[in-house]
């Protein structure tokens, strides 16, 4: 778990963009993504998505169908 946290931190710090080309704040990173499985329900996927958005991740997908 520590190794995963360290790699997420390093990647986020290296690729985090605070503003776009025109100076508008965007605060995101496109270098990290997440794929959620169909075994999680909507509530679990919602909480995971909230966490990942707080890290600035934009590429988030899940398969919740329940």
N, C-alpha and C positions, 0 to 999 in steps of 0.2 A: 504494500500500500504506500509506503514511504517513497519507493522508486517511482510509482505512477504519479504521485503528487509532485515530486521533484521535476519529472519530465513535463507535466502539464504547466507547472510554474515557469520553467525555462522557455518552453515554446511560446507561452502567452506573452512573457516579457520581451521575447525577441521579435514577435510579430504583431503586437498590439498597436492599433492605429487609433489615435485620439481624435484626429480631424481628417477630413477628406481634402482633396486638392484645392477646394475653394475656401477652406477654413471652417466648414460646418462640423460641429462635433458629432462623431459617430461611435467612438468607444467600442471597437470590436476587434476580433481576430478571425481570420478565415483559415488559419492553419490547423485548427482543431475542430473535429466534428464528432457527432454522436449518433449511433443507430440503436434504437430501443427495440426490444423484442416483443413478440405477441403474447408472451406469458405475463406481462405486466398489465395491470388495468389502467384506466384513464387517470385515476387519481395519482397513482405512482408515477406515471409518465408526466403528469402535470408538475409534480414536485421536482422531478429530475430536470425537466425543461426550465423551471424557475432557477434552479441552481446553476445550470449551464449558461443561461442568459446573464446571470449575475457575473459570470466570469468573462462575458463579452463574446461568447460563442454564438454564431449565427447558423451554422450548418447542423441542424438538429432534426432528426426524423425518428418516428416511432410507428409501430404497427398495432397499436391498441384498438381492438375491435369489440371489446366487451361493453 
